Amino acid sequence: MRVLAIGLDDVTVAFLRSSGIAIEMANISDVDELKDWLVDGAYDAGVVDLDACSFGAYAARGLRTAKKSTTFIGISKGAGERKWSDQRALFLENGDDDLLHGPVNPRELVASLRAATRRFSGSLVDIYEAQAGGALLKINLTTKSVVVNGGTIQLSGKEEAMVLLFASSPGRVLSKEVLLTQLYTGGVDDEPEMKIIDVFICKVRRKLEDCHPDAVRFIETVWGRGYRMPTPAEFAAQDKKVA
């Protein structure tokens, strides 16, 4: 899942990234600029802290008027004499998908994002499940479990975070730059060289292969662009051709 965020604190951003959500922070001052950013397909969702910027209860109205269908979630402590329930109702009535009470619990925000995008995509649960030859991969984005043919794969923290990023956006190519940014949030001093991504990819592929030789297909190299996890439908089509 790729999310455009406005006004979120570092702790919340770090939690979302550790949960397999690719966050891009932006300093956006008005709704017109927001519409330019939220081009359909560029992001799965937008999140804005209404108290940290100039957006109000009508933030999404301009998006919906412009036929932008991207999921949009707000955060606010509430202000003025209007009751919280009335403020939330006004927010939802104007096209937004959810309004969370600030300061937000990062886990609640992750759950809201996944619930809203599930409704939009027609999915029921946060599970990636695909069959590649004789290997069946199941990834539960909520419990962060990675299972091949019934056996749980033991991954390091960075390996797990990377696999969750792939599984949350199946079919989407993630560049090494994007992966590095999402895996390391402690600033320049914390960020290693780009080749560490190749190291993580090799380690994850080795662990997948230990479960079943066909499981290496779950992480695909897109030369010159990065890596991706194909959609379940792509695997089904590939194996149908082979058969």
C-alpha positions as CSV (number, residue, x, y, z in Angstrom):
1,M,0.0,0.0,0.0
2,R,1.3,3.4,-0.9
3,V,0.1,6.4,1.1
4,L,0.5,10.1,0.8
5,A,0.8,11.7,4.2
6,I,0.5,15.3,5.4
7,G,1.4,16.4,8.9
8,L,2.1,13.0,10.5
9,D,4.7,12.7,13.3
10,D,7.9,10.6,12.9
11,V,6.7,7.9,15.3
12,T,3.5,7.3,13.4
13,V,5.3,7.3,10.1
14,A,7.8,4.8,11.4
15,F,5.0,2.5,12.6
16,L,3.2,2.6,9.3
17,R,6.4,1.7,7.5
18,S,7.1,-1.2,9.9
19,S,3.6,-2.4,9.0
20,G,4.4,-2.6,5.3
21,I,2.9,0.7,4.2
22,A,5.0,2.8,1.9
23,I,4.7,6.4,3.1
24,E,5.5,9.5,1.2
25,M,5.4,12.7,3.2
26,A,4.4,16.0,1.5
27,N,4.1,19.6,2.5
28,I,0.8,20.6,0.8
29,S,-1.0,23.8,1.6
30,D,-4.3,23.7,-0.3
31,V,-6.9,21.4,-1.8
32,D,-5.9,22.2,-5.4
33,E,-2.4,21.1,-4.8
34,L,-3.7,18.0,-3.0
35,K,-5.7,17.1,-6.1
36,D,-2.6,17.4,-8.2
37,W,-0.8,14.9,-5.9
38,L,-3.7,12.4,-5.6
39,V,-3.9,11.4,-9.2
40,D,-5.9,8.1,-9.3
41,G,-3.5,5.2,-9.2
42,A,-0.5,7.1,-7.8
43,Y,-1.4,6.4,-4.2
44,D,-3.8,3.9,-2.5
45,A,-4.7,6.5,0.1
46,G,-4.1,9.9,1.5
47,V,-3.8,10.8,5.3
48,V,-3.9,14.3,6.7
49,D,-3.5,15.6,10.2
50,L,-6.1,18.4,10.0
51,D,-4.6,20.1,13.1
52,A,-1.2,20.3,11.6
53,C,-2.3,22.0,8.3
54,S,-4.9,24.3,6.9
55,F,-7.3,21.6,5.7
56,G,-10.7,21.4,7.3
57,A,-13.8,19.2,7.3
58,Y,-14.3,19.9,3.6
59,A,-10.8,18.5,2.6
60,A,-12.1,15.7,0.4
61,R,-15.0,17.6,-1.3
62,G,-12.7,19.1,-3.9
63,L,-11.2,15.6,-4.5
64,R,-14.6,14.0,-5.1
65,T,-15.8,16.9,-7.2
66,A,-12.7,16.3,-9.4
67,K,-13.6,12.6,-9.6
68,K,-10.6,11.5,-7.5
69,S,-11.5,8.2,-5.9
70,T,-8.4,7.8,-3.7
71,T,-9.1,6.7,-0.1
72,F,-8.8,9.8,2.2
73,I,-8.5,9.7,6.0
74,G,-8.2,12.6,8.4
75,I,-7.0,13.0,12.0
76,S,-8.1,15.7,14.4
77,K,-8.4,16.4,18.1
78,G,-11.6,18.4,17.5
79,A,-12.1,22.1,17.8
80,G,-14.7,24.7,18.6
81,E,-18.1,24.0,20.0
82,R,-19.0,21.3,17.6
83,K,-19.2,17.8,19.1
84,W,-16.7,15.3,18.0
85,S,-19.5,13.0,16.5
86,D,-20.9,16.0,14.5
87,Q,-17.4,16.9,13.3
88,R,-16.8,13.3,12.1
89,A,-20.2,13.1,10.5
90,L,-19.5,16.4,8.6
91,F,-16.1,15.0,7.5
92,L,-17.7,11.8,6.2
93,E,-20.6,13.6,4.5
94,N,-18.2,15.5,2.4
95,G,-16.5,12.5,0.8
96,D,-13.9,11.5,3.3
97,D,-13.5,7.8,4.3
98,D,-12.7,8.1,8.0
99,L,-11.8,10.7,10.7
100,L,-9.7,9.5,13.6
101,H,-9.4,11.3,16.9
102,G,-5.9,12.8,17.5
103,P,-3.4,12.2,18.8
104,V,-3.9,9.1,16.7
105,N,-3.0,5.5,17.8
106,P,-0.7,4.4,14.9
107,R,-2.2,0.9,15.0
108,E,-5.7,2.3,14.7
109,L,-4.6,4.4,11.7
110,V,-3.1,1.3,10.0
111,A,-6.3,-0.6,10.6
112,S,-8.4,2.2,9.2
113,L,-6.3,2.5,6.1
114,R,-6.5,-1.2,5.4
115,A,-10.3,-1.3,6.1
116,A,-11.0,1.6,3.8
117,T,-8.8,0.3,1.0
118,R,-10.3,-3.2,1.4
119,R,-13.8,-1.7,0.8
120,F,-12.6,0.2,-2.2
121,S,-10.8,-2.8,-3.8
122,G,-13.5,-5.3,-2.8
123,S,-11.1,-7.4,-0.7
124,L,-12.3,-9.0,2.6
125,V,-9.1,-9.5,4.6
126,D,-5.5,-8.3,4.6
127,I,-4.1,-11.5,3.2
128,Y,-1.9,-12.0,0.1
129,E,-2.3,-15.6,-1.2
130,A,-0.7,-16.9,-4.4
131,Q,0.3,-20.2,-5.9
132,A,3.4,-20.4,-8.0
133,G,3.9,-24.0,-9.3
134,G,4.1,-26.2,-6.2
135,A,4.6,-23.3,-3.7
136,L,1.6,-21.7,-1.9
137,L,2.5,-18.4,-0.3
138,K,0.2,-16.8,2.4
139,I,1.1,-13.4,3.9
140,N,-1.1,-12.0,6.6
141,L,-0.5,-8.2,6.8
142,T,-2.1,-7.9,10.2
143,T,-0.2,-10.7,12.0
144,K,2.9,-10.2,9.8
145,S,3.1,-13.9,9.1
146,V,4.8,-15.3,6.0
147,V,3.9,-19.0,5.3
148,V,4.9,-21.2,2.4
149,N,3.1,-24.6,2.1
150,G,2.0,-24.4,5.7
151,G,5.5,-23.6,7.1
152,T,6.2,-20.2,8.7
153,I,9.3,-18.5,7.3
154,Q,11.5,-16.8,10.0
155,L,12.5,-13.4,8.7
156,S,14.6,-10.6,10.2
157,G,12.9,-7.3,11.0
158,K,14.1,-5.7,7.7
159,E,13.3,-8.8,5.7
160,E,9.8,-8.9,7.1
161,A,9.2,-5.2,6.5
162,M,10.3,-5.6,2.9
163,V,8.1,-8.6,2.2
164,L,5.1,-6.8,3.7
165,L,5.8,-3.8,1.4
166,F,5.7,-6.1,-1.6
167,A,2.5,-8.0,-0.4
168,S,0.7,-4.7,0.4
169,S,1.1,-3.6,-3.3
170,P,1.2,-6.7,-5.4
171,G,2.1,-6.0,-9.0
172,R,3.7,-2.7,-8.2
173,V,7.4,-2.2,-8.9
174,L,9.3,-0.9,-5.9
175,S,12.7,0.7,-6.7
176,K,15.7,0.2,-4.5
177,E,15.5,3.9,-3.5
178,V,11.9,3.4,-2.3
179,L,12.7,0.3,-0.4
180,L,15.7,1.9,1.3
181,T,13.6,4.9,2.3
182,Q,10.9,2.7,3.8
183,L,13.2,0.3,5.6
184,Y,15.4,3.0,7.2
185,T,13.8,5.9,8.9
186,G,16.5,7.1,11.2
187,G,18.0,9.6,8.9
188,V,21.2,9.7,6.8
189,D,23.4,8.2,9.5
190,D,21.1,5.2,9.8
191,E,20.9,4.6,6.0
192,P,23.3,2.1,4.5
193,E,24.4,1.7,0.9
194,M,21.9,0.8,-1.8
195,K,23.4,-2.6,-2.2
196,I,21.9,-3.7,1.1
197,I,18.5,-4.1,-0.7
198,D,20.1,-6.7,-3.0
199,V,21.4,-8.5,0.1
200,F,17.9,-8.6,1.7
201,I,16.4,-9.8,-1.6
202,C,18.9,-12.7,-1.8
203,K,18.3,-13.7,1.8
204,V,14.5,-13.7,1.4
205,R,14.7,-15.7,-1.8
206,R,17.0,-18.2,-0.2
207,K,14.5,-18.7,2.7
208,L,11.6,-19.0,0.2
209,E,13.6,-21.6,-1.8
210,D,14.3,-23.6,1.3
211,C,10.6,-24.1,1.6
212,H,10.0,-25.0,-2.1
213,P,12.1,-24.3,-5.3
214,D,9.1,-22.6,-7.0
215,A,8.8,-20.1,-4.1
216,V,11.7,-17.9,-5.5
217,R,9.2,-16.7,-8.1
218,F,7.3,-14.7,-5.5
219,I,9.9,-11.9,-5.7
220,E,10.5,-10.8,-9.3
221,T,13.4,-8.6,-10.5
222,V,12.4,-5.9,-13.0
223,W,15.7,-5.0,-14.5
224,G,16.6,-1.3,-14.3
225,R,13.6,-0.5,-12.1
226,G,13.5,-2.6,-8.9
227,Y,11.6,-5.6,-7.6
228,R,8.0,-6.6,-7.2
229,M,5.6,-9.4,-6.0
230,P,3.4,-10.5,-8.9
231,T,-0.4,-10.6,-8.4
232,P,-2.0,-14.0,-7.7
233,A,-3.8,-13.7,-11.1
234,E,-0.4,-13.4,-12.8
235,F,0.9,-16.6,-11.3
236,A,-2.4,-18.4,-12.3
237,A,-2.0,-17.2,-15.9
238,Q,1.7,-18.2,-16.0
239,D,1.1,-21.7,-14.7
240,K,-1.9,-22.1,-17.0
241,K,0.3,-21.5,-20.0
242,V,2.9,-24.0,-18.8
243,A,0.2,-26.6,-18.3
